[in-house]
Amino acid sequence: MAGRGIPTWRGQQYSLALFPTWIKACTTAARNVWFGRPLGFAVTPKARQSGGPSWSLIRPQIVVSILLALAAVVGIIRLATGLAEPLGTLVNVFWVVFDLVVMSILVRAVLYKGYEPAAEPANREEA
């Protein structure tokens, strides 16, 4: 209700793309409750760490994306050869493509270099 009329595409992208984080959070919380451990809180850095793109951070998503792409190829081949039920296979291929498009935000996120403010003019009178 609070977001009525506001586009949610970016939120949907990050929600799906961060599935390993959600899985880890849920399993850790459940394990802590079941075994009576206190819930912890890890402070994470708010600025980009030094170095280049951190592809290792999205390794699970890369593996899933490769598997999804392979599934789409298999589905299309099965459709082309008549070995699959057309409607169900087309729906599955559509969802695979949708998931790949949604998770593509991760490539952009890994390559993001951080906010870079625009340079101010040397002489304020020029502005």
C-alpha contacts under 8 A as a table, 3 or more apart, distances in Angstrom:
res1	aa1	res2	aa2	distance
1	M	4	R	5.31
3	G	6	I	5.38
7	P	10	R	7.93
8	T	11	G	5.25
8	T	12	Q	6.15
9	W	12	Q	5.10
9	W	13	Q	6.19
10	R	13	Q	5.01
10	R	14	Y	6.31
11	G	14	Y	5.28
11	G	15	S	5.92
12	Q	15	S	5.06
12	Q	16	L	6.19
12	Q	102	V	7.53
13	Q	16	L	5.51
13	Q	17	A	5.92
13	Q	102	V	4.89
13	Q	103	M	6.16
13	Q	105	I	6.68
14	Y	17	A	4.89
14	Y	18	L	5.79
14	Y	103	M	7.67
14	Y	105	I	7.51
15	S	18	L	5.47
15	S	19	F	6.80
16	L	19	F	5.50
16	L	102	V	7.27
16	L	103	M	6.87
17	A	61	Q	7.00
17	A	102	V	7.25
17	A	103	M	5.06
17	A	105	I	7.66
17	A	106	L	6.82
18	L	21	T	5.40
18	L	22	W	6.54
19	F	22	W	5.09
19	F	23	I	6.11
20	P	23	I	5.11
20	P	24	K	6.10
20	P	60	P	7.05
20	P	61	Q	7.82
21	T	24	K	5.16
21	T	25	A	6.06
22	W	25	A	5.07
22	W	26	C	6.13
23	I	26	C	5.28
23	I	27	T	6.11
24	K	27	T	5.27
24	K	28	T	5.87
25	A	28	T	5.25
25	A	29	A	6.05
26	C	29	A	5.23
26	C	30	A	6.07
27	T	30	A	5.11
27	T	31	R	5.98
28	T	31	R	5.11
28	T	32	N	6.09
29	A	32	N	5.11
29	A	33	V	6.22
29	A	39	L	7.01
30	A	33	V	5.14
30	A	34	W	6.04
31	R	34	W	5.13
31	R	35	F	5.96
31	R	37	R	7.94
32	N	35	F	5.34
32	N	36	G	5.61
32	N	37	R	4.60
32	N	38	P	6.45
32	N	39	L	6.44
33	V	36	G	5.11
33	V	37	R	6.40
33	V	38	P	7.87
34	W	37	R	7.94
45	P	48	R	7.43
45	P	49	Q	7.80
48	R	113	K	7.60
48	R	114	G	6.90
53	P	110	V	5.47
53	P	111	L	5.56
54	S	57	L	5.70
54	S	58	I	7.76
54	S	110	V	6.17
55	W	58	I	5.64
55	W	59	R	6.49
55	W	110	V	6.75
56	S	59	R	5.05
58	I	61	Q	5.30
58	I	62	I	6.21
58	I	106	L	7.43
59	R	62	I	5.02
59	R	63	V	6.21
60	P	63	V	5.16
60	P	64	V	6.20
61	Q	64	V	5.01
61	Q	65	S	5.94
61	Q	103	M	7.68
62	I	65	S	5.00
62	I	66	I	6.18
63	V	66	I	5.20
63	V	67	L	6.28
64	V	67	L	5.03
64	V	68	L	6.03
65	S	68	L	4.97
65	S	69	A	6.10
65	S	100	L	6.31
65	S	103	M	7.84
66	I	69	A	5.10
66	I	70	L	6.20
67	L	70	L	5.07
67	L	71	A	6.12
68	L	71	A	4.95
68	L	72	A	6.21
68	L	96	V	5.88
68	L	100	L	7.38
69	A	72	A	5.08
69	A	73	V	6.33
69	A	96	V	7.32
69	A	97	V	7.91
69	A	100	L	7.79
70	L	73	V	5.10
70	L	74	V	6.19
71	A	74	V	5.07
71	A	75	G	6.02
71	A	93	V	7.79
71	A	96	V	7.66
72	A	75	G	5.00
72	A	76	I	6.10
72	A	93	V	5.34
72	A	96	V	6.38
72	A	97	V	7.50
73	V	76	I	5.17
73	V	77	I	6.10
74	V	77	I	5.11
74	V	78	R	6.03
75	G	78	R	5.10
75	G	79	L	6.12
75	G	84	A	7.70
75	G	89	T	6.22
75	G	90	L	7.82
75	G	92	N	7.91
75	G	93	V	6.45
76	I	79	L	4.99
76	I	80	A	6.09
76	I	93	V	7.50
77	I	80	A	5.03
77	I	81	T	6.13
78	R	81	T	5.21
78	R	82	G	5.96
78	R	83	L	4.93
78	R	84	A	5.36
79	L	82	G	5.15
79	L	83	L	6.22
79	L	84	A	5.46
79	L	85	E	7.50
79	L	86	P	6.33
79	L	89	T	7.23
80	A	83	L	7.83
81	T	84	A	7.99
82	G	85	E	7.76
84	A	89	T	6.54
85	E	88	G	5.97
85	E	89	T	6.03
86	P	89	T	5.30
86	P	90	L	5.99
87	L	90	L	5.20
87	L	91	V	6.24
88	G	91	V	5.14
88	G	92	N	6.24
89	T	92	N	5.04
89	T	93	V	6.11
90	L	93	V	5.06
90	L	94	F	6.04
91	V	94	F	5.05
91	V	95	W	6.31
92	N	95	W	5.17
92	N	96	V	6.20
93	V	96	V	5.01
93	V	97	V	6.21
94	F	97	V	5.20
94	F	98	F	6.09
95	W	98	F	4.87
95	W	99	D	6.01
96	V	99	D	5.17
96	V	100	L	6.21
97	V	100	L	5.07
97	V	101	V	6.19
98	F	101	V	5.14
98	F	102	V	6.13
99	D	102	V	5.02
99	D	103	M	6.04
100	L	103	M	5.17
100	L	104	S	6.02
101	V	104	S	5.16
101	V	105	I	7.73
102	V	105	I	6.45
103	M	106	L	5.88
104	S	107	V	5.77
104	S	108	R	7.30
105	I	108	R	5.25
105	I	109	A	6.17
106	L	109	A	4.85
106	L	110	V	6.04
107	V	110	V	5.27
107	V	111	L	6.25
108	R	111	L	5.21
108	R	112	Y	6.04
109	A	112	Y	5.11
121	P	124	R	6.16
121	P	126	E	6.95
121	P	127	A	6.57
123	N	126	E	5.63
123	N	127	A	7.42
124	R	127	A	5.45
